[in-house]
Amino acid sequence: MPALATPTHAEIGPRPGLPALRPYQVEIARAILGRIADRRGGSISVEVSRQGGKNEVSAQVEL
């Protein structure tokens, strides 16, 4: 199985039909995708204020 690279901003950046993530959302997405790419597993806890876009981060990471 080929080694996975740590995701770049372009890989988690704007996609056609999806809203662009804000810088703090990109940081969260990078942390999640980095753990997946490095096969580290574990848990990540994130505290985001109401209306902070946590569901958007989740939706785009799942894609």
PQR file of N, CA, C, O and H, with PARSE charges and radii, in Angstrom:
ATOM      1  N   MET A   1       0.841  -1.175   0.000 -0.4000 1.5000
ATOM      2  CA  MET A   1       0.000   0.000   0.000 -0.0000 2.0000
ATOM      3  C   MET A   1       0.892   1.246   0.000  0.5500 1.7000
ATOM      4  O   MET A   1       1.817   1.324   0.809 -0.5500 1.4000
ATOM      5  N   PRO A   2       0.642   2.230  -0.887 -0.5600 1.5000
ATOM      6  CA  PRO A   2       1.503   3.405  -0.951  0.2800 2.0000
ATOM      7  C   PRO A   2       1.375   4.277   0.295  0.5500 1.7000
ATOM      8  O   PRO A   2       0.330   4.313   0.944 -0.5500 1.4000
ATOM      9  N   ALA A   3       2.451   4.969   0.610 -0.4000 1.5000
ATOM     10  CA  ALA A   3       2.424   5.891   1.751 -0.0000 2.0000
ATOM     11  C   ALA A   3       1.520   7.072   1.421  0.5500 1.7000
ATOM     12  O   ALA A   3       1.472   7.534   0.281 -0.5500 1.4000
ATOM     13  H   ALA A   3       3.300   4.939   0.084  0.4000 1.0000
ATOM     14  N   LEU A   4       0.821   7.542   2.413 -0.4000 1.5000
ATOM     15  CA  LEU A   4      -0.071   8.679   2.230 -0.0000 2.0000
ATOM     16  C   LEU A   4       0.650   9.959   2.614  0.5500 1.7000
ATOM     17  O   LEU A   4       1.396   9.984   3.593 -0.5500 1.4000
ATOM     18  H   LEU A   4       0.860   7.166   3.339  0.4000 1.0000
ATOM     19  N   ALA A   5       0.436  11.004   1.865 -0.4000 1.5000
ATOM     20  CA  ALA A   5       1.053  12.298   2.154 -0.0000 2.0000
ATOM     21  C   ALA A   5       0.144  13.108   3.067  0.5500 1.7000
ATOM     22  O   ALA A   5      -1.077  12.949   3.050 -0.5500 1.4000
ATOM     23  H   ALA A   5      -0.170  10.984   1.070  0.4000 1.0000
ATOM     24  N   THR A   6       0.748  13.965   3.854 -0.4000 1.5000
ATOM     25  CA  THR A   6      -0.049  14.871   4.675 -0.0000 2.0000
ATOM     26  C   THR A   6      -0.813  15.804   3.753  0.5500 1.7000
ATOM     27  O   THR A   6      -0.231  16.347   2.814 -0.5500 1.4000
ATOM     28  H   THR A   6       1.740  14.094   3.867  0.4000 1.0000
ATOM     29  N   PRO A   7      -2.103  16.005   3.997 -0.5600 1.5000
ATOM     30  CA  PRO A   7      -2.906  16.841   3.103  0.2800 2.0000
ATOM     31  C   PRO A   7      -2.406  18.280   3.055  0.5500 1.7000
ATOM     32  O   PRO A   7      -1.969  18.837   4.061 -0.5500 1.4000
ATOM     33  N   THR A   8      -2.479  18.857   1.888 -0.4000 1.5000
ATOM     34  CA  THR A   8      -2.085  20.250   1.718 -0.0000 2.0000
ATOM     35  C   THR A   8      -3.321  21.123   1.767  0.5500 1.7000
ATOM     36  O   THR A   8      -4.447  20.627   1.756 -0.5500 1.4000
ATOM     37  H   THR A   8      -2.834  18.404   1.070  0.4000 1.0000
ATOM     38  N   HIS A   9      -3.104  22.428   1.822 -0.4000 1.5000
ATOM     39  CA  HIS A   9      -4.228  23.359   1.829 -0.0000 2.0000
ATOM     40  C   HIS A   9      -5.080  23.165   0.582  0.5500 1.7000
ATOM     41  O   HIS A   9      -6.306  23.253   0.651 -0.5500 1.4000
ATOM     42  H   HIS A   9      -2.189  22.831   1.831  0.4000 1.0000
ATOM     43  N   ALA A  10      -4.443  22.902  -0.563 -0.4000 1.5000
ATOM     44  CA  ALA A  10      -5.199  22.728  -1.812 -0.0000 2.0000
ATOM     45  C   ALA A  10      -6.149  21.544  -1.710  0.5500 1.7000
ATOM     46  O   ALA A  10      -7.248  21.586  -2.263 -0.5500 1.4000
ATOM     47  H   ALA A  10      -3.447  22.831  -0.619  0.4000 1.0000
ATOM     48  N   GLU A  11      -5.744  20.496  -1.016 -0.4000 1.5000
ATOM     49  CA  GLU A  11      -6.582  19.309  -0.903 -0.0000 2.0000
ATOM     50  C   GLU A  11      -7.782  19.536   0.003  0.5500 1.7000
ATOM     51  O   GLU A  11      -8.782  18.827  -0.104 -0.5500 1.4000
ATOM     52  H   GLU A  11      -4.851  20.462  -0.566  0.4000 1.0000
ATOM     53  N   ILE A  12      -7.693  20.512   0.888 -0.4000 1.5000
ATOM     54  CA  ILE A  12      -8.825  20.794   1.763 -0.0000 2.0000
ATOM     55  C   ILE A  12      -9.357  22.197   1.515  0.5500 1.7000
ATOM     56  O   ILE A  12     -10.150  22.726   2.293 -0.5500 1.4000
ATOM     57  H   ILE A  12      -6.881  21.088   0.975  0.4000 1.0000
ATOM     58  N   GLY A  13      -8.908  22.781   0.424 -0.4000 1.5000
ATOM     59  CA  GLY A  13      -9.340  24.122   0.061 -0.0000 2.0000
ATOM     60  C   GLY A  13     -10.677  24.096  -0.657  0.5500 1.7000
ATOM     61  O   GLY A  13     -11.390  23.093  -0.634 -0.5500 1.4000
ATOM     62  H   GLY A  13      -8.264  22.351  -0.209  0.4000 1.0000
ATOM     63  N   PRO A  14     -11.002  25.195  -1.287 -0.5600 1.5000
ATOM     64  CA  PRO A  14     -12.297  25.319  -1.966  0.2800 2.0000
ATOM     65  C   PRO A  14     -12.516  24.230  -3.010  0.5500 1.7000
ATOM     66  O   PRO A  14     -11.609  23.863  -3.757 -0.5500 1.4000
ATOM     67  N   ARG A  15     -13.721  23.736  -3.037 -0.4000 1.5000
ATOM     68  CA  ARG A  15     -14.126  22.746  -4.037 -0.0000 2.0000
ATOM     69  C   ARG A  15     -15.364  23.279  -4.732  0.5500 1.7000
ATOM     70  O   ARG A  15     -16.167  23.985  -4.121 -0.5500 1.4000
ATOM     71  H   ARG A  15     -14.458  24.034  -2.430  0.4000 1.0000
ATOM     72  N   PRO A  16     -15.525  22.950  -5.998 -0.5600 1.5000
ATOM     73  CA  PRO A  16     -16.713  23.434  -6.715  0.2800 2.0000
ATOM     74  C   PRO A  16     -18.000  23.048  -5.985  0.5500 1.7000
ATOM     75  O   PRO A  16     -18.191  21.891  -5.612 -0.5500 1.4000
ATOM     76  N   GLY A  17     -18.863  24.015  -5.793 -0.4000 1.5000
ATOM     77  CA  GLY A  17     -20.154  23.766  -5.165 -0.0000 2.0000
ATOM     78  C   GLY A  17     -20.148  23.761  -3.651  0.5500 1.7000
ATOM     79  O   GLY A  17     -21.202  23.618  -3.032 -0.5500 1.4000
ATOM     80  H   GLY A  17     -18.708  24.955  -6.096  0.4000 1.0000
ATOM     81  N   LEU A  18     -18.973  23.915  -3.036 -0.4000 1.5000
ATOM     82  CA  LEU A  18     -18.880  23.923  -1.574 -0.0000 2.0000
ATOM     83  C   LEU A  18     -18.321  25.262  -1.105  0.5500 1.7000
ATOM     84  O   LEU A  18     -17.477  25.849  -1.781 -0.5500 1.4000
ATOM     85  H   LEU A  18     -18.116  24.030  -3.539  0.4000 1.0000
ATOM     86  N   PRO A  19     -18.784  25.750   0.043 -0.5600 1.5000
ATOM     87  CA  PRO A  19     -18.235  27.007   0.555  0.2800 2.0000
ATOM     88  C   PRO A  19     -16.776  26.833   0.978  0.5500 1.7000
ATOM     89  O   PRO A  19     -16.386  25.773   1.468 -0.5500 1.4000
ATOM     90  N   ALA A  20     -15.984  27.868   0.787 -0.4000 1.5000
ATOM     91  CA  ALA A  20     -14.581  27.836   1.214 -0.0000 2.0000
ATOM     92  C   ALA A  20     -14.518  27.813   2.736  0.5500 1.7000
ATOM     93  O   ALA A  20     -15.295  28.489   3.410 -0.5500 1.4000
ATOM     94  H   ALA A  20     -16.300  28.729   0.389  0.4000 1.0000
ATOM     95  N   LEU A  21     -13.592  27.033   3.265 -0.4000 1.5000
ATOM     96  CA  LEU A  21     -13.399  26.992   4.711 -0.0000 2.0000
ATOM     97  C   LEU A  21     -12.613  28.220   5.149  0.5500 1.7000
ATOM     98  O   LEU A  21     -11.755  28.720   4.422 -0.5500 1.4000
ATOM     99  H   LEU A  21     -12.960  26.484   2.718  0.4000 1.0000
ATOM    100  N   ARG A  22     -12.920  28.690   6.341 -0.4000 1.5000
ATOM    101  CA  ARG A  22     -12.180  29.813   6.922 -0.0000 2.0000
ATOM    102  C   ARG A  22     -10.844  29.276   7.453  0.5500 1.7000
ATOM    103  O   ARG A  22     -10.706  28.072   7.666 -0.5500 1.4000
ATOM    104  H   ARG A  22     -13.617  28.284   6.932  0.4000 1.0000
ATOM    105  N   PRO A  23      -9.867  30.154   7.666 -0.5600 1.5000
ATOM    106  CA  PRO A  23      -8.547  29.688   8.108  0.2800 2.0000
ATOM    107  C   PRO A  23      -8.589  28.784   9.349  0.5500 1.7000
ATOM    108  O   PRO A  23      -7.876  27.781   9.395 -0.5500 1.4000
ATOM    109  N   TYR A  24      -9.406  29.119  10.349 -0.4000 1.5000
ATOM    110  CA  TYR A  24      -9.461  28.273  11.547 -0.0000 2.0000
ATOM    111  C   TYR A  24     -10.101  26.921  11.233  0.5500 1.7000
ATOM    112  O   TYR A  24      -9.782  25.927  11.884 -0.5500 1.4000
ATOM    113  H   TYR A  24      -9.985  29.933  10.311  0.4000 1.0000
ATOM    114  N   GLN A  25     -10.995  26.869  10.251 -0.4000 1.5000
ATOM    115  CA  GLN A  25     -11.594  25.600   9.848 -0.0000 2.0000
ATOM    116  C   GLN A  25     -10.575  24.749   9.094  0.5500 1.7000
ATOM    117  O   GLN A  25     -10.543  23.529   9.254 -0.5500 1.4000
ATOM    118  H   GLN A  25     -11.255  27.678   9.723  0.4000 1.0000
ATOM    119  N   VAL A  26      -9.745  25.390   8.274 -0.4000 1.5000
ATOM    120  CA  VAL A  26      -8.698  24.673   7.541 -0.0000 2.0000
ATOM    121  C   VAL A  26      -7.733  24.031   8.529  0.5500 1.7000
ATOM    122  O   VAL A  26      -7.292  22.900   8.321 -0.5500 1.4000
ATOM    123  H   VAL A  26      -9.771  26.381   8.144  0.4000 1.0000
ATOM    124  N   GLU A  27      -7.405  24.743   9.601 -0.4000 1.5000
ATOM    125  CA  GLU A  27      -6.501  24.204  10.624 -0.0000 2.0000
ATOM    126  C   GLU A  27      -7.083  22.932  11.250  0.5500 1.7000
ATOM    127  O   GLU A  27      -6.361  21.958  11.464 -0.5500 1.4000
ATOM    128  H   GLU A  27      -7.763  25.661   9.770  0.4000 1.0000
ATOM    129  N   ILE A  28      -8.367  22.942  11.539 -0.4000 1.5000
ATOM    130  CA  ILE A  28      -9.039  21.764  12.104 -0.0000 2.0000
ATOM    131  C   ILE A  28      -9.024  20.621  11.100  0.5500 1.7000
ATOM    132  O   ILE A  28      -8.687  19.488  11.444 -0.5500 1.4000
ATOM    133  H   ILE A  28      -8.954  23.733  11.365  0.4000 1.0000
ATOM    134  N   ALA A  29      -9.391  20.921   9.855 -0.4000 1.5000
ATOM    135  CA  ALA A  29      -9.429  19.889   8.817 -0.0000 2.0000
ATOM    136  C   ALA A  29      -8.047  19.287   8.600  0.5500 1.7000
ATOM    137  O   ALA A  29      -7.917  18.075   8.431 -0.5500 1.4000
ATOM    138  H   ALA A  29      -9.665  21.841   9.575  0.4000 1.0000
ATOM    139  N   ARG A  30      -7.008  20.130   8.603 -0.4000 1.5000
ATOM    140  CA  ARG A  30      -5.639  19.626   8.435 -0.0000 2.0000
ATOM    141  C   ARG A  30      -5.260  18.661   9.552  0.5500 1.7000
ATOM    142  O   ARG A  30      -4.644  17.625   9.303 -0.5500 1.4000
ATOM    143  H   ARG A  30      -7.113  21.115   8.739  0.4000 1.0000
ATOM    144  N   ALA A  31      -5.629  19.004  10.783 -0.4000 1.5000
ATOM    145  CA  ALA A  31      -5.309  18.136  11.919 -0.0000 2.0000
ATOM    146  C   ALA A  31      -5.985  16.779  11.770  0.5500 1.7000
ATOM    147  O   ALA A  31      -5.367  15.742  12.013 -0.5500 1.4000
ATOM    148  H   ALA A  31      -6.129  19.846  10.985  0.4000 1.0000
ATOM    149  N   ILE A  32      -7.251  16.788  11.372 -0.4000 1.5000
ATOM    150  CA  ILE A  32      -7.995  15.537  11.205 -0.0000 2.0000
ATOM    151  C   ILE A  32      -7.401  14.711  10.072  0.5500 1.7000
ATOM    152  O   ILE A  32      -7.093  13.533  10.251 -0.5500 1.4000
ATOM    153  H   ILE A  32      -7.753  17.630  11.175  0.4000 1.0000
ATOM    154  N   LEU A  33      -7.240  15.333   8.904 -0.4000 1.5000
ATOM    155  CA  LEU A  33      -6.733  14.607   7.743 -0.0000 2.0000
ATOM    156  C   LEU A  33      -5.283  14.175   7.928  0.5500 1.7000
ATOM    157  O   LEU A  33      -4.872  13.137   7.410 -0.5500 1.4000
ATOM    158  H   LEU A  33      -7.490  16.290   8.759  0.4000 1.0000
ATOM    159  N   GLY A  34      -4.510  14.966   8.663 -0.4000 1.5000
ATOM    160  CA  GLY A  34      -3.130  14.582   8.951 -0.0000 2.0000
ATOM    161  C   GLY A  34      -3.056  13.313   9.779  0.5500 1.7000
ATOM    162  O   GLY A  34      -2.216  12.450   9.523 -0.5500 1.4000
ATOM    163  H   GLY A  34      -4.844  15.809   9.084  0.4000 1.0000
ATOM    164  N   ARG A  35      -3.931  13.192  10.771 -0.4000 1.5000
ATOM    165  CA  ARG A  35      -3.967  11.968  11.585 -0.0000 2.0000
ATOM    166  C   ARG A  35      -4.366  10.761  10.744  0.5500 1.7000
ATOM    167  O   ARG A  35      -3.830   9.666  10.915 -0.5500 1.4000
ATOM    168  H   ARG A  35      -4.614  13.893  10.979  0.4000 1.0000
ATOM    169  N   ILE A  36      -5.304  10.974   9.841 -0.4000 1.5000
ATOM    170  CA  ILE A  36      -5.728   9.878   8.966 -0.0000 2.0000
ATOM    171  C   ILE A  36      -4.584   9.480   8.040  0.5500 1.7000
ATOM    172  O   ILE A  36      -4.282   8.295   7.898 -0.5500 1.4000
ATOM    173  H   ILE A  36      -5.739  11.864   9.702  0.4000 1.0000
ATOM    174  N   ALA A  37      -3.949  10.463   7.411 -0.4000 1.5000
ATOM    175  CA  ALA A  37      -2.866  10.194   6.467 -0.0000 2.0000
ATOM    176  C   ALA A  37      -1.691   9.499   7.144  0.5500 1.7000
ATOM    177  O   ALA A  37      -1.062   8.621   6.554 -0.5500 1.4000
ATOM    178  H   ALA A  37      -4.195  11.426   7.526  0.4000 1.0000
ATOM    179  N   ASP A  38      -1.396   9.890   8.382 -0.4000 1.5000
ATOM    180  CA  ASP A  38      -0.279   9.296   9.118 -0.0000 2.0000
ATOM    181  C   ASP A  38      -0.670   8.013   9.840  0.5500 1.7000
ATOM    182  O   ASP A  38       0.161   7.371  10.482 -0.5500 1.4000
ATOM    183  H   ASP A  38      -1.907  10.604   8.861  0.4000 1.0000
ATOM    184  N   ARG A  39      -1.944   7.648   9.729 -0.4000 1.5000
ATOM    185  CA  ARG A  39      -2.474   6.441  10.379 -0.0000 2.0000
ATOM    186  C   ARG A  39      -2.228   6.436  11.882  0.5500 1.7000
ATOM    187  O   ARG A  39      -1.909   5.400  12.467 -0.5500 1.4000
ATOM    188  H   ARG A  39      -2.619   8.170   9.208  0.4000 1.0000
ATOM    189  N   ARG A  40      -2.379   7.611  12.503 -0.4000 1.5000
ATOM    190  CA  ARG A  40      -2.173   7.724  13.946 -0.0000 2.0000
ATOM    191  C   ARG A  40      -3.428   7.433  14.738  0.5500 1.7000
ATOM    192  O   ARG A  40      -3.346   7.076  15.913 -0.5500 1.4000
ATOM    193  H   ARG A  40      -2.638   8.452  12.028  0.4000 1.0000
ATOM    194  N   GLY A  41      -4.579   7.579  14.125 -0.4000 1.5000
ATOM    195  CA  GLY A  41      -5.830   7.324  14.839 -0.0000 2.0000
ATOM    196  C   GLY A  41      -5.996   8.258  16.021  0.5500 1.7000
ATOM    197  O   GLY A  41      -5.503   9.386  16.011 -0.5500 1.4000
ATOM    198  H   GLY A  41      -4.645   7.869  13.171  0.4000 1.0000
ATOM    199  N   GLY A  42      -6.689   7.783  17.031 -0.4000 1.5000
ATOM    200  CA  GLY A  42      -6.893   8.587  18.223 -0.0000 2.0000
ATOM    201  C   GLY A  42      -8.087   9.505  18.111  0.5500 1.7000
ATOM    202  O   GLY A  42      -8.892   9.399  17.186 -0.5500 1.4000
ATOM    203  H   GLY A  42      -7.089   6.867  17.040  0.4000 1.0000
ATOM    204  N   SER A  43      -8.186  10.398  19.059 -0.4000 1.5000
ATOM    205  CA  SER A  43      -9.298  11.346  19.123 -0.0000 2.0000
ATOM    206  C   SER A  43      -8.776  12.766  19.011  0.5500 1.7000
ATOM    207  O   SER A  43      -7.665  13.079  19.438 -0.5500 1.4000
ATOM    208  H   SER A  43      -7.532  10.484  19.811  0.4000 1.0000
ATOM    209  N   ILE A  44      -9.598  13.608  18.430 -0.4000 1.5000
ATOM    210  CA  ILE A  44      -9.300  15.035  18.364 -0.0000 2.0000
ATOM    211  C   ILE A  44     -10.507  15.758  18.937  0.5500 1.7000
ATOM    212  O   ILE A  44     -11.635  15.547  18.490 -0.5500 1.4000
ATOM    213  H   ILE A  44     -10.501  13.354  18.083  0.4000 1.0000
ATOM    214  N   SER A  45     -10.273  16.600  19.914 -0.4000 1.5000
ATOM    215  CA  SER A  45     -11.347  17.412  20.481 -0.0000 2.0000
ATOM    216  C   SER A  45     -11.197  18.833  19.971  0.5500 1.7000
ATOM    217  O   SER A  45     -10.103  19.399  19.974 -0.5500 1.4000
ATOM    218  H   SER A  45      -9.357  16.772  20.277  0.4000 1.0000
ATOM    219  N   VAL A  46     -12.303  19.395  19.536 -0.4000 1.5000
ATOM    220  CA  VAL A  46     -12.293  20.750  18.993 -0.0000 2.0000
ATOM    221  C   VAL A  46     -13.402  21.540  19.665  0.5500 1.7000
ATOM    222  O   VAL A  46     -14.534  21.069  19.773 -0.5500 1.4000
ATOM    223  H   VAL A  46     -13.191  18.936  19.533  0.4000 1.0000
ATOM    224  N   GLU A  47     -13.072  22.740  20.113 -0.4000 1.5000
ATOM    225  CA  GLU A  47     -14.081  23.624  20.682 -0.0000 2.0000
ATOM    226  C   GLU A  47     -14.276  24.792  19.720  0.5500 1.7000
ATOM    227  O   GLU A  47     -13.359  25.578  19.480 -0.5500 1.4000
ATOM    228  H   GLU A  47     -12.153  23.122  20.024  0.4000 1.0000
ATOM    229  N   VAL A  48     -15.473  24.889  19.180 -0.4000 1.5000
ATOM    230  CA  VAL A  48     -15.806  25.943  18.227 -0.0000 2.0000
ATOM    231  C   VAL A  48     -17.068  26.629  18.735  0.5500 1.7000
ATOM    232  O   VAL A  48     -18.007  25.973  19.184 -0.5500 1.4000
ATOM    233  H   VAL A  48     -16.218  24.250  19.375  0.4000 1.0000
ATOM    234  N   SER A  49     -17.077  27.946  18.661 -0.4000 1.5000
ATOM    235  CA  SER A  49     -18.249  28.682  19.132 -0.0000 2.0000
ATOM    236  C   SER A  49     -19.474  28.361  18.281  0.5500 1.7000
ATOM    237  O   SER A  49     -19.367  27.801  17.190 -0.5500 1.4000
ATOM    238  H   SER A  49     -16.314  28.480  18.297  0.4000 1.0000
ATOM    239  N   ARG A  50     -20.627  28.726  18.804 -0.4000 1.5000
ATOM    240  CA  ARG A  50     -21.865  28.539  18.037 -0.0000 2.0000
ATOM    241  C   ARG A  50     -21.740  29.274  16.719  0.5500 1.7000
ATOM    242  O   ARG A  50     -21.145  30.349  16.652 -0.5500 1.4000
ATOM    243  H   ARG A  50     -20.714  29.181  19.690  0.4000 1.0000
ATOM    244  N   GLN A  51     -22.291  28.706  15.694 -0.4000 1.5000
ATOM    245  CA  GLN A  51     -22.243  29.271  14.345 -0.0000 2.0000
ATOM    246  C   GLN A  51     -20.810  29.398  13.829  0.5500 1.7000
ATOM    247  O   GLN A  51     -20.530  30.233  12.969 -0.5500 1.4000
ATOM    248  H   GLN A  51     -22.775  27.832  15.749  0.4000 1.0000
ATOM    249  N   GLY A  52     -19.899  28.565  14.359 -0.4000 1.5000
ATOM    250  CA  GLY A  52     -18.492  28.631  13.965 -0.0000 2.0000
ATOM    251  C   GLY A  52     -18.136  27.764  12.781  0.5500 1.7000
ATOM    252  O   GLY A  52     -16.993  27.784  12.325 -0.5500 1.4000
ATOM    253  H   GLY A  52     -20.127  27.888  15.059  0.4000 1.0000
ATOM    254  N   GLY A  53     -19.086  27.004  12.272 -0.4000 1.5000
ATOM    255  CA  GLY A  53     -18.841  26.218  11.073 -0.0000 2.0000
ATOM    256  C   GLY A  53     -18.300  24.821  11.304  0.5500 1.7000
ATOM    257  O   GLY A  53     -17.705  24.231  10.401 -0.5500 1.4000
ATOM    258  H   GLY A  53     -20.015  26.988  12.642  0.4000 1.0000
ATOM    259  N   LYS A  54     -18.498  24.278  12.507 -0.4000 1.5000
ATOM    260  CA  LYS A  54     -17.975  22.931  12.770 -0.0000 2.0000
ATOM    261  C   LYS A  54     -18.646  21.875  11.901  0.5500 1.7000
ATOM    262  O   LYS A  54     -17.996  20.909  11.500 -0.5500 1.4000
ATOM    263  H   LYS A  54     -18.981  24.757  13.240  0.4000 1.0000
ATOM    264  N   ASN A  55     -19.923  22.036  11.605 -0.4000 1.5000
ATOM    265  CA  ASN A  55     -20.604  21.069  10.745 -0.0000 2.0000
ATOM    266  C   ASN A  55     -20.072  21.130   9.318  0.5500 1.7000
ATOM    267  O   ASN A  55     -20.003  20.105   8.640 -0.5500 1.4000
ATOM    268  H   ASN A  55     -20.451  22.821  11.931  0.4000 1.0000
ATOM    269  N   GLU A  56     -19.699  22.306   8.859 -0.4000 1.5000
ATOM    270  CA  GLU A  56     -19.132  22.441   7.509 -0.0000 2.0000
ATOM    271  C   GLU A  56     -17.780  21.751   7.431  0.5500 1.7000
ATOM    272  O   GLU A  56     -17.479  21.088   6.438 -0.5500 1.4000
ATOM    273  H   GLU A  56     -19.755  23.139   9.409  0.4000 1.0000
ATOM    274  N   VAL A  57     -16.963  21.901   8.467 -0.4000 1.5000
ATOM    275  CA  VAL A  57     -15.670  21.210   8.505 -0.0000 2.0000
ATOM    276  C   VAL A  57     -15.904  19.708   8.447  0.5500 1.7000
ATOM    277  O   VAL A  57     -15.275  19.007   7.654 -0.5500 1.4000
ATOM    278  H   VAL A  57     -17.208  22.440   9.274  0.4000 1.0000
ATOM    279  N   SER A  58     -16.798  19.222   9.277 -0.4000 1.5000
ATOM    280  CA  SER A  58     -17.105  17.794   9.312 -0.0000 2.0000
ATOM    281  C   SER A  58     -17.570  17.299   7.948  0.5500 1.7000
ATOM    282  O   SER A  58     -17.113  16.259   7.475 -0.5500 1.4000
ATOM    283  H   SER A  58     -17.309  19.791   9.921  0.4000 1.0000
ATOM    284  N   ALA A  59     -18.467  18.031   7.323 -0.4000 1.5000
ATOM    285  CA  ALA A  59     -19.005  17.614   6.022 -0.0000 2.0000
ATOM    286  C   ALA A  59     -17.911  17.556   4.968  0.5500 1.7000
ATOM    287  O   ALA A  59     -17.867  16.611   4.181 -0.5500 1.4000
ATOM    288  H   ALA A  59     -18.839  18.876   7.707  0.4000 1.0000
ATOM    289  N   GLN A  60     -17.033  18.542   4.937 -0.4000 1.5000
ATOM    290  CA  GLN A  60     -16.003  18.556   3.903 -0.0000 2.0000
ATOM    291  C   GLN A  60     -14.912  17.530   4.165  0.5500 1.7000
ATOM    292  O   GLN A  60     -14.346  16.984   3.218 -0.5500 1.4000
ATOM    293  H   GLN A  60     -17.069  19.310   5.577  0.4000 1.0000
ATOM    294  N   VAL A  61     -14.604  17.257   5.422 -0.4000 1.5000
ATOM    295  CA  VAL A  61     -13.613  16.225   5.736 -0.0000 2.0000
ATOM    296  C   VAL A  61     -14.148  14.852   5.337  0.5500 1.7000
ATOM    297  O   VAL A  61     -13.398  14.004   4.854 -0.5500 1.4000
ATOM    298  H   VAL A  61     -15.064  17.701   6.192  0.4000 1.0000
ATOM    299  N   GLU A  62     -15.434  14.640   5.539 -0.4000 1.5000
ATOM    300  CA  GLU A  62     -16.033  13.345   5.203 -0.0000 2.0000
ATOM    301  C   GLU A  62     -16.063  13.088   3.705  0.5500 1.7000
ATOM    302  O   GLU A  62     -16.102  11.935   3.277 -0.5500 1.4000
ATOM    303  H   GLU A  62     -16.043  15.330   5.932  0.4000 1.0000
ATOM    304  N   LEU A  63     -16.045  14.155   2.895 -0.4000 1.5000
ATOM    305  CA  LEU A  63     -16.027  13.981   1.442 -0.0000 2.0000
ATOM    306  C   LEU A  63     -14.681  13.506   1.033  0.5500 1.7000
ATOM    307  O   LEU A  63     -14.436  13.290  -0.154 -0.5500 1.4000
ATOM    308  H   LEU A  63     -16.013  15.092   3.243  0.4000 1.0000
TER
END
